[in-house]
Amino acid sequence: QVQLVESGGGLVQAGRSLRLSCAASGRTFSTYHMGWFRQAPGKEREFVAAITWGDGSKYYANFVKGQFTISRDNAKNTVYLQMNSLKPEDTAVYYCAASPRNYGLLSADGYDYWGQGTQVTVSS
């Protein structure tokens, strides 16, 4: 069982940066693959980034284009999403998720555990 709590969201101007954090409970955090998703009003939840627990392989949505970076610190049971050069279209609720499987990580269906989400609002 893994419980996830996101933090770091807020209101920022376009072009600024934010770093989201996702703190996990449970001593097996280091064996879970982690992902970030986002959901804008009126839209479906979409994949942003994922990182595996073994070799730390990273996967990104096409729209990220080097703008976001996912990382993890297993000693702190935390996964991060560094978001740079934010745009108004990045406005959404951002969720972190955990999966014990190393497949299906680009889809929300591939994850067993979810955080409550953190709001990111980018003003123009």
All heavy atoms as an XYZ file, in Angstrom:
961
protein
N       0.846     -1.188      0.000
C       0.000      0.000      0.000
C       0.889      1.247      0.000
O       1.860      1.322      0.752
C      -0.887      0.008      1.251
C      -1.979      1.050      1.228
C      -3.177      0.632      0.411
O      -3.185     -0.435     -0.193
N      -4.197      1.456      0.366
N       0.551      2.187     -0.840
C       1.312      3.432     -0.960
C       0.345      4.595     -0.890
O      -0.684      4.593     -1.564
C       2.088      3.480     -2.289
C       2.812      4.823     -2.425
C       3.097      2.335     -2.365
N       0.668      5.560     -0.068
C      -0.114      6.789     -0.017
C       0.744      7.931     -0.545
O       1.922      8.041     -0.196
C      -0.571      7.081      1.403
C      -1.592      6.071      1.920
C      -2.099      6.394      3.306
O      -1.386      6.953      4.119
N      -3.345      6.036      3.569
N       0.137      8.767     -1.382
C       0.871      9.820     -2.079
C       0.282     11.185     -1.757
O      -0.940     11.349     -1.776
C       0.804      9.578     -3.584
C       1.254      8.197     -4.066
C       0.944      8.018     -5.546
C       2.731      7.996     -3.802
N       1.153     12.147     -1.506
C       0.712     13.510     -1.217
C       1.549     14.475     -2.054
O       2.763     14.571     -1.870
C       0.846     13.853      0.272
C       0.410     15.296      0.520
C       0.030     12.888      1.117
N       0.867     15.197     -2.947
C       1.552     16.172     -3.786
C       1.607     17.534     -3.105
O       0.744     17.871     -2.296
C       0.836     16.346     -5.132
C       0.697     15.097     -5.974
C      -0.644     14.417     -5.771
O      -1.241     14.605     -4.692
O      -1.098     13.710     -6.685
N       2.600     18.317     -3.484
C       2.726     19.686     -3.007
C       3.532     20.472     -4.026
O       4.133     19.901     -4.943
C       3.394     19.742     -1.633
O       4.699     19.210     -1.698
N       3.538     21.798     -3.850
C       4.354     22.640     -4.715
C       3.601     23.389     -5.794
O       4.192     24.193     -6.517
N       2.316     23.127     -5.908
C       1.538     23.844     -6.905
C       1.292     25.288     -6.475
O       1.628     25.689     -5.365
N       0.688     26.058     -7.365
C       0.376     27.442     -7.042
C       0.089     28.253     -8.282
O      -0.068     27.705     -9.376
N       0.044     29.554     -8.094
C      -0.206     30.506     -9.179
C       1.122     31.168     -9.563
O       1.790     31.750     -8.706
C      -1.215     31.558     -8.724
C      -1.455     32.735     -9.670
C      -2.047     32.243    -10.984
C      -2.366     33.762     -9.002
N       1.472     31.052    -10.830
C       2.716     31.656    -11.305
C       2.476     32.345    -12.638
O       1.506     32.026    -13.333
C       3.843     30.608    -11.488
C       4.239     30.013    -10.157
C       3.425     29.538    -12.478
N       3.349     33.265    -12.974
C       3.271     33.941    -14.261
C       3.923     33.081    -15.337
O       4.828     32.280    -15.064
C       3.962     35.294    -14.193
C       3.237     36.316    -13.335
C       3.916     37.668    -13.362
O       5.131     37.755    -13.449
N       3.111     38.733    -13.285
N       3.469     33.258    -16.534
C       4.055     32.539    -17.661
C       5.559     32.799    -17.731
O       6.024     33.921    -17.485
C       3.387     32.976    -18.959
N       6.298     31.741    -18.045
C       7.743     31.835    -18.127
C       8.465     31.458    -16.851
O       9.684     31.222    -16.887
N       7.754     31.387    -15.738
C       8.364     31.027    -14.463
C       8.405     29.525    -14.303
O       7.939     28.758    -15.164
C       7.584     31.681    -13.317
C       7.467     33.181    -13.418
C       8.820     33.864    -13.406
N       9.490     33.759    -12.126
C       9.365     34.652    -11.134
N       8.572     35.695    -11.290
N      10.041     34.501    -10.018
N       8.985     29.100    -13.168
C       9.157     27.682    -12.896
C       8.468     27.274    -11.602
O       8.251     28.103    -10.718
C      10.651     27.349    -12.788
O      11.340     27.638    -13.988
N       8.164     26.010    -11.518
C       7.653     25.399    -10.295
C       8.265     24.011    -10.167
O       8.536     23.357    -11.188
C       6.129     25.255    -10.323
C       5.252     26.448     -9.970
C       3.781     26.065    -10.157
C       5.496     26.927     -8.562
N       8.433     23.568     -8.948
C       8.822     22.180     -8.707
C       7.767     21.523     -7.847
O       7.527     21.932     -6.708
C      10.188     22.070     -8.032
C      10.664     20.622     -7.973
C      12.042     20.452     -7.367
N      12.018     20.549     -5.918
C      12.969     20.051     -5.128
N      14.022     19.412     -5.656
N      12.895     20.197     -3.815
N       7.147     20.511     -8.405
C       6.168     19.732     -7.674
C       6.869     18.586     -6.953
O       7.827     18.015     -7.475
C       5.103     19.180     -8.617
C       4.365     20.194     -9.485
C       3.294     19.477    -10.316
C       3.768     21.300     -8.672
N       6.354     18.272     -5.791
C       6.864     17.138     -5.020
C       5.730     16.172     -4.739
O       4.579     16.584     -4.597
C       7.472     17.604     -3.693
O       8.545     18.487     -3.904
N       6.086     14.920     -4.627
C       5.121     13.891     -4.275
C       5.771     13.002     -3.229
O       6.708     12.257     -3.527
C       4.728     13.076     -5.502
S       3.664     11.666     -5.135
N       5.270     13.124     -2.007
C       5.811     12.335     -0.901
C       5.005     11.062     -0.744
O       3.769     11.097     -0.719
C       5.764     13.149      0.386
N       5.703      9.956     -0.633
C       5.053      8.658     -0.538
C       5.284      8.036      0.824
O       6.366      8.155      1.408
C       5.576      7.724     -1.616
N       4.271      7.389      1.318
C       4.413      6.607      2.549
C       4.573      5.153      2.161
O       4.180      4.740      1.071
C       3.194      6.784      3.441
O       2.044      6.268      2.795
N       5.116      4.395      3.044
C       5.315      2.984      2.726
C       6.772      2.694      2.459
O       7.431      3.383      1.708
N       7.284      1.672      3.061
C       8.715      1.373      2.976
C       9.120      0.769      1.652
O      10.292      0.592      1.387
C       9.095      0.413      4.098
C       8.277     -0.862      4.117
C       8.630     -1.735      5.300
N       7.799     -2.932      5.378
C       7.944     -3.868      6.284
N       8.888     -3.754      7.200
N       7.156     -4.919      6.286
N       8.148      0.448      0.787
C       8.489     -0.140     -0.505
C       8.456      0.874     -1.626
O       8.422      0.514     -2.792
C       7.536     -1.288     -0.843
O       6.187     -0.777     -0.890
C       7.626     -2.396      0.180
N       8.485      2.156     -1.287
C       8.407      3.199     -2.309
C       9.449      2.995     -3.389
O       9.180      3.180     -4.570
C       8.602      4.574     -1.670
C       8.842      5.672     -2.680
C       7.782      6.200     -3.392
C      10.120      6.160     -2.919
C       7.991      7.210     -4.321
C      10.334      7.165     -3.848
C       9.265      7.697     -4.546
N      10.648      2.597     -2.992
C      11.746      2.513     -3.954
C      11.505      1.443     -5.015
O      12.196      1.411     -6.024
C      13.067      2.239     -3.238
O      13.009      1.005     -2.558
N      10.547      0.563     -4.800
C      10.266     -0.481     -5.789
C       9.098     -0.138     -6.694
O       8.687     -0.956     -7.511
C       9.984     -1.825     -5.099
O       8.783     -1.710     -4.335
C      11.126     -2.230     -4.197
N       8.542      1.059     -6.548
C       7.424      1.472     -7.378
C       7.893      2.396     -8.493
O       8.769      3.238     -8.315
C       6.368      2.200     -6.545
C       5.464      1.258     -5.785
C       5.859      0.684     -4.591
C       4.207      0.940     -6.287
C       5.042     -0.184     -3.908
C       3.370      0.072     -5.610
C       3.792     -0.482     -4.421
O       2.979     -1.342     -3.750
N       7.280      2.211     -9.626
C       7.464      3.136    -10.729
C       6.498      4.304    -10.518
O       5.353      4.109    -10.103
C       7.174      2.447    -12.054
C       7.881      1.130    -12.179
N       9.250      1.017    -12.325
C       7.406     -0.147    -12.143
C       9.583     -0.259    -12.399
N       8.493     -0.985    -12.285
N       6.967      5.510    -10.812
C       6.201      6.695    -10.487
C       5.881      7.511    -11.730
O       6.685      7.578    -12.667
C       6.972      7.572     -9.510
C       7.346      6.879     -8.211
S       5.914      6.369     -7.252
C       5.185      7.960     -6.871
N       4.715      8.132    -11.701
C       4.327      8.948    -12.842
C       3.664     10.243    -12.408
O       3.186     10.357    -11.279
N       3.677     11.204    -13.311
C       2.934     12.448    -13.148
C       1.923     12.565    -14.284
O       2.247     12.291    -15.445
C       3.865     13.658    -13.188
C       4.668     13.889    -11.948
C       5.959     13.514    -11.726
C       4.232     14.555    -10.756
N       6.354     13.894    -10.471
C       5.319     14.541     -9.853
C       3.042     15.151    -10.360
C       5.244     15.110     -8.585
C       2.962     15.716     -9.096
C       4.060     15.698     -8.223
N       0.731     12.973    -13.909
C      -0.341     13.220    -14.864
C      -0.919     14.599    -14.573
O      -0.681     15.177    -13.512
C      -1.448     12.165    -14.738
C      -1.047     10.813    -15.238
C      -0.195      9.997    -14.503
C      -1.517     10.338    -16.453
C       0.191      8.751    -14.967
C      -1.150      9.085    -16.928
C      -0.294      8.303    -16.182
N      -1.692     15.108    -15.523
C      -2.375     16.367    -15.267
C      -3.759     16.339    -15.904
O      -3.995     15.598    -16.859
C      -1.562     17.550    -15.799
C      -1.480     17.640    -17.316
C      -0.567     18.802    -17.729
N      -0.577     19.039    -19.152
C       0.168     19.935    -19.767
N       1.017     20.703    -19.062
N       0.099     20.097    -21.068
N      -4.630     17.153    -15.338
C      -5.986     17.241    -15.859
C      -6.437     18.689    -15.829
O      -6.532     19.302    -14.750
C      -6.951     16.369    -15.051
C      -8.335     16.277    -15.653
C      -9.155     15.165    -15.046
O      -8.853     14.655    -13.967
N     -10.202     14.769    -15.736
N      -6.680     19.226    -17.001
C      -7.188     20.581    -17.134
C      -8.713     20.556    -17.123
O      -9.317     19.521    -17.438
C      -6.671     21.204    -18.429
N      -9.338     21.669    -16.782
C     -10.817     21.699    -16.750
C     -11.422     21.282    -18.082
O     -11.006     21.768    -19.147
C     -11.117     23.164    -16.444
C      -9.915     23.662    -15.712
C      -8.752     22.945    -16.336
N     -12.362     20.370    -18.011
C     -13.050     19.926    -19.212
C     -12.273     18.966    -20.089
O     -12.727     18.608    -21.174
N     -11.084     18.563    -19.625
C     -10.259     17.656    -20.421
C      -9.985     16.369    -19.659
O     -10.125     16.316    -18.442
C      -8.939     18.334    -20.791
C      -9.106     19.533    -21.711
C      -7.767     20.046    -22.182
C      -7.929     21.193    -23.165
N      -6.621     21.696    -23.652
N      -9.550     15.355    -20.387
C      -9.198     14.094    -19.752
C      -7.822     14.191    -19.097
O      -6.988     15.024    -19.469
C      -9.209     12.968    -20.781
C     -10.573     12.667    -21.350
C     -10.569     11.443    -22.248
O      -9.486     10.916    -22.538
O     -11.662     11.018    -22.662
N      -7.624     13.319    -18.132
C      -6.314     13.251    -17.486
C      -5.286     12.771    -18.510
O      -5.539     11.810    -19.242
C      -6.373     12.310    -16.293
C      -5.166     12.362    -15.394
C      -5.405     11.587    -14.105
N      -6.507     12.158    -13.345
C      -6.814     11.798    -12.098
N      -6.079     10.874    -11.482
N      -7.829     12.347    -11.476
N      -4.127     13.442    -18.555
C      -3.129     13.070    -19.536
C      -1.775     12.817    -18.883
O      -1.422     13.420    -17.877
C      -2.989     14.159    -20.620
C      -2.476     15.492    -20.133
C      -2.294     16.496    -21.270
O      -2.391     16.121    -22.452
O      -2.038     17.678    -20.939
N      -1.036     11.937    -19.496
C       0.289     11.565    -19.036
C       1.258     12.731    -19.242
O       1.236     13.397    -20.274
C       0.779     10.343    -19.807
C       2.222     10.017    -19.609
C       2.652      9.414    -18.442
C       3.158     10.305    -20.595
C       3.992      9.104    -18.256
C       4.493     10.002    -20.429
C       4.912      9.398    -19.255
N       2.133     12.931    -18.228
C       3.158     13.964    -18.328
C       4.552     13.331    -18.342
O       5.341     13.580    -19.242
C       3.059     14.966    -17.162
C       4.204     15.977    -17.222
C       1.706     15.674    -17.168
N       4.841     12.520    -17.319
C       6.176     11.925    -17.205
C       6.131     10.725    -16.285
O       5.232     10.602    -15.452
C       7.178     12.950    -16.670
N       7.123      9.834    -16.433
C       7.232      8.660    -15.573
C       8.697      8.336    -15.354
O       9.550      8.678    -16.181
C       6.504      7.462    -16.177
N       8.967      7.664    -14.229
C      10.329      7.252    -13.925
C      10.277      5.879    -13.280
O       9.451      5.620    -12.401
C      11.028      8.286    -13.007
C      12.499      7.913    -12.784
C      10.295      8.465    -11.687
C      13.316      9.041    -12.135
N      11.136      4.972    -13.728
C      11.140      3.626    -13.180
C      11.979      3.573    -11.910
O      12.775      4.464    -11.636
C      11.701      2.627    -14.198
O      13.065      2.980    -14.510
C      10.876      2.645    -15.471
N      11.787      2.506    -11.145
C      12.512      2.428     -9.887
C      13.868      1.780    -10.043
O      14.760      2.024     -9.257
C      11.695      1.659     -8.847
C      11.650      0.172     -9.046
C      10.692     -0.542     -9.692
C      12.598     -0.794     -8.578
N      10.978     -1.887     -9.657
C      12.151     -2.065     -8.980
C      13.782     -0.708     -7.856
C      12.836     -3.248     -8.691
C      14.474     -1.874     -7.561
C      13.997     -3.122     -7.984
N      14.044      0.930    -11.026
C      15.287      0.191    -11.173
C      16.433      1.051    -11.684
O      17.292      1.513    -10.930
N      16.422      1.279    -12.975
C      17.503      2.057    -13.583
C      17.153      3.529    -13.727
O      17.931      4.299    -14.272
C      17.872      1.486    -14.952
C      16.694      1.482    -15.911
O      15.613      1.968    -15.532
O      16.852      0.986    -17.041
N      15.970      3.912    -13.201
C      15.588      5.313    -13.270
C      15.304      5.804    -14.673
O      15.472      6.993    -14.955
N      14.870      4.916    -15.538
C      14.514      5.335    -16.892
C      13.380      6.348    -16.828
O      12.472      6.224    -16.017
C      14.087      4.137    -17.730
O      15.151      3.241    -17.898
N      13.446      7.342    -17.711
C      12.455      8.412    -17.709
C      11.695      8.428    -19.026
O      12.267      8.184    -20.091
C      13.145      9.760    -17.477
C      13.908      9.821    -16.158
C      14.634     11.138    -15.994
C      15.446     11.152    -14.689
N      16.156     12.440    -14.505
N      10.433      8.747    -18.926
C       9.561      8.828    -20.084
C       8.769     10.127    -19.985
O       8.329     10.514    -18.909
C       8.610      7.637    -20.134
C       9.318      6.311    -20.103
C       9.586      5.666    -18.895
C       9.759      5.701    -21.284
C      10.260      4.458    -18.856
C      10.429      4.497    -21.251
C      10.679      3.888    -20.044
O      11.349      2.699    -20.018
N       8.591     10.775    -21.139
C       7.907     12.052    -21.172
C       6.862     12.090    -22.280
O       7.029     11.473    -23.334
C       8.900     13.197    -21.412
C       9.891     13.394    -20.287
C      11.175     12.862    -20.364
C       9.538     14.110    -19.154
C      12.082     13.044    -19.331
C      10.445     14.306    -18.117
C      11.707     13.771    -18.215
O      12.605     13.952    -17.190
N       5.812     12.848    -22.026
C       4.836     13.115    -23.078
C       5.499     13.975    -24.151
O       6.428     14.736    -23.867
C       3.622     13.836    -22.503
N       5.019     13.838    -25.362
C       5.606     14.604    -26.465
C       5.563     16.100    -26.225
O       6.489     16.830    -26.604
C       4.893     14.274    -27.773
C       5.196     12.870    -28.254
O       6.238     12.296    -27.901
N       4.307     12.305    -29.036
N       4.525     16.571    -25.555
C       4.379     18.016    -25.393
C       5.382     18.591    -24.395
O       5.576     19.801    -24.328
C       2.952     18.378    -24.962
C       2.566     17.890    -23.594
C       2.988     18.556    -22.447
C       1.784     16.761    -23.436
C       2.643     18.108    -21.186
C       1.421     16.304    -22.184
C       1.853     16.974    -21.058
N       6.038     17.740    -23.606
C       6.985     18.231    -22.609
C       8.178     18.913    -23.283
O       8.595     19.993    -22.861
C       7.443     17.082    -21.697
C       8.607     17.521    -20.836
C       6.289     16.619    -20.828
N       8.756     18.266    -24.287
C       9.806     18.865    -25.121
C      10.912     19.520    -24.323
O      11.319     20.639    -24.594
C       9.189     19.874    -26.089
C       8.227     19.252    -27.082
C       7.632     20.304    -28.018
C       6.658     19.691    -28.994
N       6.041     20.711    -29.875
N      11.371     18.842    -23.277
C      12.462     19.374    -22.481
C      12.046     20.415    -21.467
O      12.892     20.935    -20.726
N      10.790     20.710    -21.392
C      10.302     21.743    -20.475
C      10.211     21.233    -19.035
O      10.410     21.976    -18.075
C       8.927     22.216    -20.953
C       8.289     23.297    -20.132
C       6.860     23.580    -20.580
O       6.362     22.995    -21.538
N       6.191     24.473    -19.882
N       9.878     19.954    -18.873
C       9.712     19.349    -17.552
C      10.769     18.269    -17.329
O      11.200     17.609    -18.294
C       8.341     18.688    -17.419
C       7.169     19.621    -17.524
C       5.885     19.098    -17.645
C       7.309     20.996    -17.487
C       4.774     19.924    -17.729
C       6.212     21.838    -17.580
C       4.944     21.300    -17.712
N      11.128     18.047    -16.073
C      12.066     16.994    -15.713
C      11.536     16.240    -14.508
O      11.204     16.856    -13.493
C      13.450     17.562    -15.387
O      13.948     18.304    -16.506
C      14.424     16.428    -15.063
N      11.469     14.919    -14.628
C      11.047     14.094    -13.506
C      12.289     13.507    -12.839
O      13.284     13.188    -13.505
C      10.096     12.963    -13.968
C       9.492     12.244    -12.769
C      10.795     11.987    -14.914
C       8.374     11.257    -13.142
N      12.237     13.392    -11.516
C      13.333     12.789    -10.771
C      12.755     12.172     -9.504
O      11.610     12.421     -9.148
C      14.405     13.834    -10.426
O      13.871     14.857     -9.607
N      13.587     11.364     -8.836
C      13.131     10.740     -7.603
C      14.280     10.647     -6.630
O      15.446     10.532     -7.010
C      12.522      9.366     -7.880
C      13.493      8.310     -8.375
C      12.740      7.052     -8.805
N      12.054      6.427     -7.683
C      11.078      5.524     -7.830
N      10.689      5.168     -9.045
N      10.513      4.974     -6.777
N      13.931     10.685     -5.360
C      14.895     10.502     -4.279
C      14.337      9.405     -3.397
O      13.452      9.642     -2.574
C      15.067     11.810     -3.507
C      16.156     11.730     -2.445
O      16.472     10.607     -2.004
O      16.681     12.766     -2.040
N      14.841      8.197     -3.579
C      14.298      7.062     -2.831
C      14.562      7.179     -1.341
O      13.787      6.674     -0.529
C      14.874      5.756     -3.377
C      14.331      5.424     -4.748
O      13.245      5.866     -5.137
N      15.082      4.645     -5.513
N      15.637      7.836     -0.967
C      15.933      8.002      0.453
C      14.890      8.885      1.132
O      14.633      8.742      2.332
C      17.325      8.606      0.631
N      14.299      9.784      0.362
C      13.271     10.674      0.904
C      11.868     10.252      0.515
O      10.899     10.959      0.825
C      13.523     12.106      0.412
C      14.827     12.712      0.914
C      14.977     14.144      0.442
C      16.249     14.755      0.987
N      16.425     16.167      0.531
N      11.746      9.128     -0.178
C      10.427      8.644     -0.617
C       9.678      9.734     -1.392
O       8.479      9.950     -1.183
C       9.579      8.182      0.567
C       9.953      6.794      1.034
O      10.965      6.232      0.605
N       9.165      6.227      1.916
N      10.372     10.411     -2.266
C       9.782     11.552     -2.952
C      10.120     11.536     -4.440
O      11.246     11.186     -4.823
C      10.283     12.864     -2.325
O       9.939     12.893     -0.939
C       9.633     14.070     -3.007
N       9.144     11.895     -5.236
C       9.352     12.093     -6.665
C       9.045     13.550     -6.985
O       8.172     14.156     -6.361
C       8.480     11.130     -7.499
C       7.001     11.376     -7.272
C       8.830     11.209     -8.972
N       9.784     14.099     -7.922
C       9.672     15.518     -8.248
C       9.311     15.717     -9.717
O       9.596     14.872    -10.564
C      11.000     16.227     -7.970
C      11.501     16.087     -6.571
C      12.464     15.119     -6.251
C      11.038     16.900     -5.550
C      12.941     14.975     -4.963
C      11.510     16.768     -4.254
C      12.460     15.804     -3.961
O      12.922     15.675     -2.681
N       8.703     16.866     -9.991
C       8.493     17.296    -11.365
C       8.921     18.756    -11.446
O       8.233     19.640    -10.916
C       7.038     17.136    -11.801
C       6.773     17.462    -13.266
C       7.442     16.407    -14.173
C       5.273     17.529    -13.567
N      10.070     18.986    -12.052
C      10.552     20.342    -12.269
C       9.932     20.860    -13.555
O      10.108     20.254    -14.619
C      12.078     20.358    -12.369
C      12.663     21.725    -12.676
C      12.480     22.702    -11.526
O      12.668     22.350    -10.367
N      12.119     23.940    -11.851
N       9.228     21.970    -13.454
C       8.532     22.533    -14.604
C       9.091     23.927    -14.889
O       8.998     24.817    -14.033
C       7.028     22.609    -14.337
C       6.422     21.270    -13.945
S       4.617     21.321    -13.822
C       4.408     22.490    -12.483
N       9.656     24.103    -16.057
C      10.257     25.370    -16.453
C       9.472     26.000    -17.595
O       8.711     25.334    -18.298
C      11.709     25.146    -16.875
C      12.565     24.594    -15.763
O      12.378     24.911    -14.589
N      13.523     23.750    -16.125
N       9.681     27.299    -17.757
C       9.060     28.040    -18.863
C       7.564     27.736    -18.961
O       7.051     27.398    -20.025
C       9.757     27.687    -20.184
O      11.145     27.975    -20.124
N       6.893     27.865    -17.854
C       5.477     27.495    -17.807
C       4.638     28.394    -18.716
O       4.929     29.589    -18.904
C       4.970     27.560    -16.377
C       5.426     26.384    -15.503
C       5.255     26.693    -14.033
C       4.651     25.125    -15.887
N       3.603     27.788    -19.264
C       2.691     28.470    -20.181
C       1.280     28.381    -19.629
O       0.973     27.477    -18.845
C       2.737     27.786    -21.549
C       4.132     27.580    -22.095
C       4.117     26.630    -23.279
C       5.517     26.249    -23.707
N       5.513     25.213    -24.768
N       0.409     29.278    -20.026
C      -0.978     29.196    -19.545
C      -1.623     27.846    -19.828
O      -2.440     27.372    -19.026
C      -1.672     30.326    -20.317
C      -0.596     31.325    -20.539
C       0.654     30.518    -20.787
N      -1.257     27.204    -20.930
C      -1.845     25.899    -21.251
C      -1.339     24.779    -20.346
O      -1.838     23.655    -20.415
C      -1.582     25.528    -22.719
C      -0.142     25.638    -23.154
C       0.160     26.968    -23.844
O      -0.331     28.015    -23.355
O       0.893     26.946    -24.849
N      -0.374     25.069    -19.473
C       0.063     24.094    -18.479
C      -0.833     24.110    -17.237
O      -0.639     23.302    -16.323
C       1.509     24.365    -18.060
C       2.492     24.140    -19.192
O       2.336     23.151    -19.928
O       3.416     24.963    -19.333
N      -1.776     25.028    -17.204
C      -2.701     25.101    -16.076
C      -3.516     23.817    -15.974
O      -4.151     23.389    -16.937
C      -3.648     26.309    -16.241
O      -2.868     27.515    -16.161
C      -4.717     26.318    -15.162
N      -3.468     23.197    -14.793
C      -4.145     21.920    -14.580
C      -3.947     21.503    -13.133
O      -3.143     22.091    -12.409
C      -3.590     20.841    -15.517
N      -4.674     20.467    -12.753
C      -4.367     19.767    -11.510
C      -3.364     18.675    -11.859
O      -3.581     17.901    -12.793
C      -5.626     19.159    -10.875
C      -5.250     18.385     -9.610
C      -6.644     20.246    -10.556
N      -2.271     18.647    -11.130
C      -1.207     17.674    -11.375
C      -1.275     16.581    -10.313
O      -1.335     16.865     -9.113
C       0.147     18.364    -11.362
C       0.411     19.146    -12.617
C      -0.267     20.330    -12.875
C       1.317     18.694    -13.570
C      -0.048     21.051    -14.050
C       1.547     19.399    -14.742
C       0.861     20.574    -14.974
O       1.073     21.283    -16.135
N      -1.229     15.337    -10.788
C      -1.324     14.174     -9.916
C      -0.073     13.324    -10.042
O       0.450     13.147    -11.151
C      -2.522     13.303    -10.314
C      -3.861     13.967    -10.231
C      -4.386     14.660    -11.314
C      -4.628     13.875     -9.065
C      -5.632     15.257    -11.248
C      -5.874     14.474     -8.987
C      -6.371     15.163    -10.080
O      -7.610     15.750    -10.000
N       0.363     12.767     -8.924
C       1.384     11.734     -9.029
C       0.713     10.383     -8.789
O      -0.356     10.293     -8.190
C       2.544     11.955     -8.072
S       2.183     11.676     -6.339
N       1.354      9.359     -9.310
C       0.798      8.018     -9.241
C       1.922      7.005     -9.118
O       3.059      7.267     -9.526
C      -0.036      7.742    -10.493
N       1.581      5.837     -8.567
C       2.568      4.790     -8.343
C       2.077      3.468     -8.913
O       0.884      3.152     -8.828
C       2.851      4.636     -6.849
N       3.019      2.712     -9.468
C       2.691      1.414    -10.034
C       3.775      0.398     -9.692
O       4.964      0.710     -9.765
C       2.570      1.517    -11.556
O       2.441      0.231    -12.118
N       3.380     -0.841     -9.369
C       4.378     -1.882     -9.112
C       4.851     -2.571    -10.391
O       5.761     -3.394    -10.357
C       3.627     -2.865     -8.217
C       2.207     -2.744     -8.669
C       2.027     -1.307     -9.075
N       4.264     -2.215    -11.519
C       4.573     -2.868    -12.785
C       5.384     -1.939    -13.687
O       5.216     -0.716    -13.642
C       3.282     -3.259    -13.515
C       2.407     -4.236    -12.749
C       1.025     -4.350    -13.388
N       0.319     -3.087    -13.335
C      -0.381     -2.671    -12.284
N      -0.436     -3.415    -11.200
N      -1.004     -1.509    -12.318
N       6.258     -2.508    -14.485
C       7.109     -1.690    -15.347
C       6.567     -1.601    -16.765
O       7.321     -1.400    -17.716
C       8.539     -2.215    -15.372
C       8.621     -3.601    -15.995
O       7.608     -4.219    -16.298
N       9.827     -4.090    -16.205
N       5.261     -1.755    -16.904
C       4.632     -1.561    -18.201
C       3.353     -0.762    -18.012
O       2.833     -0.659    -16.913
C       4.332     -2.896    -18.886
C       3.448     -3.819    -18.081
C       2.056     -3.739    -18.154
C       3.994     -4.760    -17.223
C       1.248     -4.573    -17.405
C       3.197     -5.599    -16.479
C       1.821     -5.500    -16.575
O       1.037     -6.338    -15.822
N       2.895     -0.169    -19.090
C       1.670      0.623    -19.006
C       1.854      1.942    -18.292
O       0.876      2.554    -17.865
N       3.100      2.401    -18.193
C       3.366      3.597    -17.392
C       2.951      4.881    -18.080
O       2.947      5.932    -17.455
C       4.851      3.656    -17.035
C       5.357      2.512    -16.151
C       6.845      2.679    -15.875
C       4.587      2.432    -14.843
N       2.624      4.833    -19.353
C       2.199      6.029    -20.060
C       0.695      6.221    -20.029
O       0.173      7.179    -20.618
C       2.686      5.981    -21.513
C       4.134      6.454    -21.752
C       5.146      5.629    -20.999
C       4.437      6.458    -23.244
N       0.018      5.315    -19.341
C      -1.440      5.379    -19.270
C      -1.875      5.418    -17.815
O      -1.301      4.758    -16.965
C      -2.051      4.160    -19.948
O      -3.441      4.095    -19.691
N      -2.933      6.199    -17.550
C      -3.458      6.281    -16.190
C      -3.903      4.918    -15.684
O      -3.822      4.628    -14.490
C      -4.610      7.276    -16.136
N      -4.346      4.060    -16.593
C      -4.795      2.719    -16.203
C      -3.665      1.864    -15.660
O      -3.908      0.841    -15.030
C      -5.430      2.015    -17.402
C      -6.740      2.653    -17.813
O      -7.330      3.366    -16.974
O      -7.172      2.451    -18.958
N      -2.432      2.275    -15.898
C      -1.290      1.480    -15.458
C      -0.890      1.690    -14.021
O       0.049      1.048    -13.542
N      -1.592      2.565    -13.311
C      -1.202      2.930    -11.957
C      -2.242      2.490    -10.940
O      -3.444      2.572    -11.191
C      -0.982      4.441    -11.862
C       0.214      4.886    -12.668
C       0.110      5.118    -14.038
C       1.459      5.054    -12.065
C       1.216      5.504    -14.781
C       2.567      5.447    -12.798
C       2.435      5.670    -14.160
O       3.536      6.047    -14.895
N      -1.752      2.060     -9.787
C      -2.637      1.569     -8.730
C      -2.946      2.628     -7.672
O      -3.978      2.550     -7.015
C      -1.982      0.369     -8.029
C      -1.885     -0.841     -8.937
O      -2.362     -0.774    -10.091
O      -1.311     -1.853     -8.505
N      -2.033      3.560     -7.465
C      -2.184      4.515     -6.377
C      -2.047      5.936     -6.916
O      -1.198      6.197     -7.778
C      -1.125      4.278     -5.298
C      -1.140      2.869     -4.753
C      -0.206      1.924     -5.169
C      -2.123      2.471     -3.851
C      -0.227      0.641     -4.696
C      -2.155      1.178     -3.367
C      -1.206      0.265     -3.792
O      -1.240     -1.014     -3.319
N      -2.877      6.824     -6.350
C      -2.911      8.209     -6.796
C      -2.910      9.162     -5.608
O      -3.481      8.856     -4.558
C      -4.180      8.466     -7.620
C      -4.160      7.751     -8.930
C      -4.520      6.455     -9.181
C      -3.738      8.295    -10.189
N      -4.349      6.164    -10.516
C      -3.879      7.273    -11.154
C      -3.274      9.539    -10.588
C      -3.553      7.464    -12.496
C      -2.957      9.736    -11.934
C      -3.093      8.700    -12.864
N      -2.289     10.321     -5.817
C      -2.408     11.388     -4.859
C      -3.673     12.195     -5.098
O      -4.417     11.930     -6.046
N      -3.874     13.194     -4.262
C      -5.097     13.992     -4.346
C      -4.963     15.111     -5.370
O      -5.949     15.729     -5.748
C      -5.443     14.592     -2.976
C      -4.701     15.870     -2.610
C      -3.226     15.660     -2.318
O      -2.763     14.538     -2.164
N      -2.481     16.752     -2.244
N      -3.755     15.383     -5.820
C      -3.529     16.403     -6.830
C      -3.143     17.749     -6.244
O      -3.470     18.070     -5.099
N      -2.420     18.526     -7.037
C      -2.054     19.884     -6.652
C      -2.317     20.807     -7.841
O      -1.970     20.479     -8.983
C      -0.588     19.964     -6.188
O      -0.296     21.275     -5.699
C       0.390     19.610     -7.296
N      -2.941     21.945     -7.569
C      -3.337     22.861     -8.638
C      -2.156     23.711     -9.088
O      -1.452     24.307     -8.262
C      -4.461     23.777     -8.159
C      -4.891     24.831     -9.167
C      -5.640     24.242    -10.341
O      -6.546     23.434    -10.169
N      -5.268     24.650    -11.557
N      -1.977     23.769    -10.388
C      -0.997     24.671    -10.994
C      -1.751     25.610    -11.918
O      -2.465     25.159    -12.819
C       0.067     23.895    -11.788
C       0.958     24.855    -12.575
C       0.903     23.035    -10.856
N      -1.608     26.907    -11.675
C      -2.260     27.911    -12.498
C      -1.202     28.864    -13.035
O      -0.443     29.440    -12.258
C      -3.305     28.698    -11.702
O      -4.263     27.783    -11.144
C      -4.036     29.689    -12.607
N      -1.168     28.987    -14.358
C      -0.176     29.847    -15.003
C      -0.909     31.016    -15.651
O      -1.751     30.814    -16.534
C       0.633     29.076    -16.053
C       1.731     29.966    -16.637
C       1.238     27.817    -15.442
N      -0.578     32.211    -15.212
C      -1.238     33.402    -15.760
C      -0.402     33.976    -16.903
O       0.825     33.876    -16.912
C      -1.412     34.445    -14.667
O      -0.155     34.869    -14.180
N      -1.097     34.597    -17.838
C      -0.406     35.160    -19.012
C       0.044     36.580    -18.752
O      -0.327     37.193    -17.767
C      -1.321     35.102    -20.224
O      -2.519     35.799    -19.961
